[in-house]
């Protein structure tokens, strides 16, 4: 039985937040054979809040039936003025292919990640350059006293002078306007989150969106917004189920993950937009032997309607992509994807303190290096433009080898060499986890 829980090192963060995410309580009974696993799970949960550089949990038996638990944390820096310098293409490799510096976005994002010590996030963004964006965000992940409820608010405006209006030979076809307002997008969104046993969440979102394009776009692409419209306003409702039991969400080695998204764009009133989307993913991560790890992930998207405005058609190549196909975009109604990894830990995660930096929020440095062998498989069902996009409606696959470097403040760098079904090969750089 847990007789006492102490939290050390949380100078800003409320102890209540740490205890909620640890899923440990006083008087909780834990079988001795499960104690080590329970404490490891608590450590992972706390680490995945992104509030702490390091987390350590120890227990001290008081007698044969009572124990005390001590949670020691090292807090991160919470206020970030983050310069924005990013490419406007689907990924870094697409941009690097042309090295067009006019296609860069620049600006500033101000973010406070632990307002009032309650893990609340508040921020604003000003982005100029290739496309303009202005946004405000306020997130209260633990709004109720027991941490079961959370809410968030988002408002944003985007403006683009160049947009994608089609794909040909699996490459994007652009329209570039003379002014900056070829496409404008307004959005207001409210989200309510409900937790169940910390790792399982249900989210309900309601958003109002307004999208407009100049008449020249519709002259070239009548179904861009649907029915030759130059402006559309609609309500978007969505439900997201998520179960996250990964040991470290930014680069997991063990555990599993599951999500399911149901999204309704528009209500179909007066023959306006009505589009339903189902999207889900599942992944499993496991330790095979000593420094050898395996991972497998699947993801799929299904849209039952045949009439889909082009600006809402999204297959593979944007948020979701197959390795080895970084240079391509595959539009479509539906897609399915399978990814597999085998990793060899070349350098085990090491943590060190940089003595010359006195501030503990910045002096904790860690790094790890993995050799990664992978194979991907995917399919995009395209009922609109398959005749000019040969990669649609056929199975695609790729394989390769890479180095994954994990370091400071959840940074991930992946350098990969891959070869795809068409026997195209190359080196690619990514900044997110592979699965």
N, C-alpha and C positions, 0 to 999 in steps of 0.2 A: 504494500500500500504506500502511495506517495504521501509522505507526511508534510513535506514542505517543498516549495519551488522558489528559487531565488534567480533574479535576472540581474546580470552585472554588465556594465558598459553601455547601457541605453541612456545616454545623457539627454537626448532629445526625444526619443521614441517612448511613448507610453508603455508601461509594463503590460497593460491590458492587451495591446496589439500583439506583443510577443507571445503571450499566453494563448490568445485565441488561435493564432496560426500554428502554434506548437501542438495543439490538440491534447495538451497535458493538463490535468486538473488535480488539485489537492484532494486526497482521499480516493483517487483513482486506483483501482486494483489491476495490476499487470502481472501475468504469469512470469516467473523468473526467466524461463526459457525464451520469452518474447521480449524481454526488457531491452536488450541491445538493438533489436530491430525497431522497436518503438521509438527509442531515442534517436536512431539514425533517420527515421522518417520525420520526426519532429525537427531535426536539424535541416533536412532538405526543405521542409515547408517554410521554415524561417528564412533560409537562404534565398528561396524563390520569391520573396517579397521585394527583392532588390533594394532593401534598406540597409544591408550590412555587407561589409567586406568579408568578414569572417564570422563563423558561428561555431561554438564548441559547447557540447553538452556532456556533463559528467554526473555520476550519481555516487552518493556516499551512504552505504547501509548504516542505519542506526542500530538495528538489531536484525534478527532473522526474518522479520515480517514487515519492517518499516525501512524506507529509504528517503533520502533528501536528494533533490535534483537541482543542479546549478547550471543555468544557461548563460554563457559568456559571449557577448557580441561586440563587434567593432563596427561602429556606424560609418556610413558613407557620407560624402558631401551631398547636401540635398538641394542647394540652389545652383542652377546651371544656366549661365548665359552661353548658349551653344551657337556658334557660327554655322550657317548653312552653306555648304558648297557641295552640291550633288548634281549628278547628271540627270537629264530628263528622259532617258531611254529606259526600257524595261529592266535592263541590268547593266552593270559596269562594262561588260564585254561588248555589248552592242554599241555603246558609246565609244569605247576604245578603238573599235573597228574603223571609225571615221575621225576620231579625235577632234571633233568640232566643238570648240570652246564656246561658241554662241549658244550651244544646247546645254549650258550649265545654269542651274538655279543658285541664287545666293541670297542670304538674308540673315536673320537672327531669330532664335527661339529662346524665350525665357521660361524656365521650368523650375518649380519648387515641388520636390517629390515627397515631402513629409511635413506638410503644413500643420502647425500646432501639435506636432508629435503624434498625429493620428493616422499617418500613412496617406493623408489626402494629397492629391496632386492638383496643382493649378498652374496654368501656363498660357502663353500667347505666342503667336508666330507671325512674322512678317517676312515674306519671301518675294524676291524680285528676280529679274533675269528672264530666262526662256519662258517661264510661266509664272504668273503671280498668284500668291496665296496669302490670305489673312485668316487667322483662326484663333479661337479661345476655347479652353478646356478646363473643366472643373470636375474632379473625380473624388468621390467619397467612398472608398471600398468597404469601410466598416462603419456604416451609418448607425446601426443599432448597437445597443450596449453589449449584446452577445456576439456581435460580429457576423450575424447571419444575413443581414441586408446591406446592400450597397447601392449607390446611385451615381450617375455621371451625366454631365451636360456638355454639349459640343455645339459650336456655331462656327461656320466657315464660309469663305468666298474664294472661288478659284476663277482665274481668267487665263485663257490660252490664245495665242495668235496662230499656232499650228496644231492641227488635230489629225488623228488617223481616221480616214473615211472608208477604208477597205484594206484587204490584203490581196496580193498578187504574187504567185510563186512563193507563197508562205512568208512574204515580206510586207511590211506596212506600206500603204499608199497614203501620202500626206496631202492635206490642203493647207496652204499658208496664206493667211489674210494680210492685208496691208497694215492693218491696225492690230492692237492687242486683244480686241474683243471678239475674235472669231467664235469662241465658245465661252459662256459664263455659267457658273454653277454656284447656287446658294444652298446652304444646308443648315437646318436646326435639328438637333437630336437629343432625346432624353432616354436614358437606359436605367432599368431597375434590375438589380442582381440579387439572387437568392442563393445562399450557400447551404450545402448539405455535407457535413463531415469534412469541411475545409477544402478537400480536393475536388469536390463535385459542385458545379455551379449551374444555375439556370438564369439566363438573361433575357429580358423582354425589352425591345427597343422600338421607339416610335420616332420617325423623322419626317420632316417636310423638306422636299427638295424641289428646286426650280432650275431647269436647264434651258438655255437659249443659244442658238447659233445664228449667224448671219445668213441671209437668203442665198448667197452664193454656194453655201454648203449644201443646201437642200436641192439646188439646181443640179448638183453632181450626185447627190446621194439622198433620194427622196425618203428612204426609210431610216435616215439617221436618227430622228426622234420619233418616227412612225407617222404615216399618213401625211407626209409633206409638211409637217409642223415645223415652225421655226422656234417655238417656245413650248415648254411643257412643265406643269407643276403637278406634283403627285405626293401622296403619302406612302411612306415605306414602313412596313411592320415586319419585325423579325423576332425569331426565337432561337437562342443558341444554348445548347447543352454541351457542357465540357467536363471531362473527368481527366485530371492531370496528376498522375502519380510518378512523374519522372524525377530522378534524383536531382537533376539540375536542368532547368527548362531551357537555358541558353545553349547548352551542349550536353544532352543527356547520354549517359552510358548504360543506365539500368532503369527499369520501370516501364510504364506504358501510358499511352495518351489516347483519348477518344473525344471527338466532337461531332456535333450534328447541327447544321444551320438550316432553318426554314425561313425563307424571305418572301414577302409579298410586296411587289412594286405596283402601286396603284390599286384602285378598288373597282375599276371597270365602269364607273359611273359615266353616263352619256357616251358610251363607246370609247372612253379614254383608255389609258394604259392599264393593262391587267397582266401581270407576269409573275409566276410563281417559280421559285428556285429552291431545290434541295441540294445541299452540299455537305459532305461529311468526310472525315479522315480518321484513321486508326493507325497507331504505330506501337511497336514493341522493341524494347532495348534490353539486352542481356549480356552478362559477362559469361564468355564461353570457357575461358581457361586463363588463369594468371593475367597476362596483359592483353588478352585477345577478347574483343567485344563484337557483338553482332547487332544488327538493327534491320527492321523491315517496316515499311510504311505504305499504306494505300490511301488514295484520295479519289473522290468521284463527285461529279456535279451532274444534275439532271434538271432540265427545264421542260415541262410537259407541253407548253404552248409552242406552236410553230411560228407565230408572228412575234418576232423579237426585234425591237428597235436596235439599230446597230450599236448605239452607244452603251447598250447593256449586254451585247454579245461579248463573252470573254471565255475563251478556251484556255489553251496553254501558251505560255510565253510572257505573261505579265506576272501576276502574283504566284502562279504555279508554273513550273517548267521542268522539262526533262533535261538532265545533264547531257551535254553533247549537242543540244539544239538551242543554245543560248542566242544564236543569231536569228531565230525564226519566231514568228507569231502564228498561232493556229486558231483561227476563229471557229466557233461552233456552238451547237445547241447543248451538247453534253460532252463530258470527257471522263476517262478513267486513267489512273496512273498507279504504278507499283514501283517502289524504290527499295533497294537493298544495299546494305553496307557491311563490310567486315573491316574492323579497325585493329591495328596493332599499336599499343601504347609505347612509343619510342622514348618519351620523357614523361614520367609520372608527374601529376600535378604537384608543383612545388610552390610553397608560399614563403616569402622572405620579407623582412622589414628593411626599408631603405633608410638607413640611420641618418643620412644627411637631411632628410625631410622630416621635420618635427611633428607636423600635423598628421595624426593617425588616420585621418580620412583619406590621405593620399599616399602614405608611406607603406601600405601593405600591397606588395607586388606578387603576382602569381603567374605561372605559365605552365603549359603542357603541350606536347607535340604528339600527333597521331599519324600513322601511315594508313591510308584509307583506300580500300578496294571496293568498287561499286558497280552495280548494274541496274539500269532503269528500263521500264516498259510502259508504254502509254498509247492511248487511242482517243482521237477526237472525232465525234460525229458532227459533220458539217452538212446541213441541208440547204445552205444558201449559196456558197461560192466554191464548192469542191472542184468544179470544172477548171478553175484557175489556180487551185492550191493542191498540189499533188500529195502533200503529206496528210491531208484530211482523209478520213474514212479508211485508214489502214493502220496496222500495228507498227509502232515505232519503237526502237530499242537502242540502247547504248551501253557502253561499259568503259571503265577507266580506272585510273589510280591517282591518288592525290595526297597532299600533306595538309593537315589541319592544325593550325596554331591557335591556341586558346590563351588569352592573357587579360590584363588589367581591365577592370570595370566591364566584364562580360564581353570583351571584344573577341571576335572570331575571324580568322583569315584562312581561306581555303584556296590553295593552288592545285588545280586539277588538270590532268591530261585525259581526254576522252575521245572515243571513236564511236560514231553512230552507224545506223543501219546503212546509210548511203556511203559509208566508208570515208566520211569527212572526219578529220581529226584536228585537234588543236589544244592549246593551253587556255584555261579559263580561271578567272579570279572571282571569288565570292566572299561575302562578309556575313553570312548567316550559317546556322547549323545545316548539315546536309539533309536530314530528315526531321 
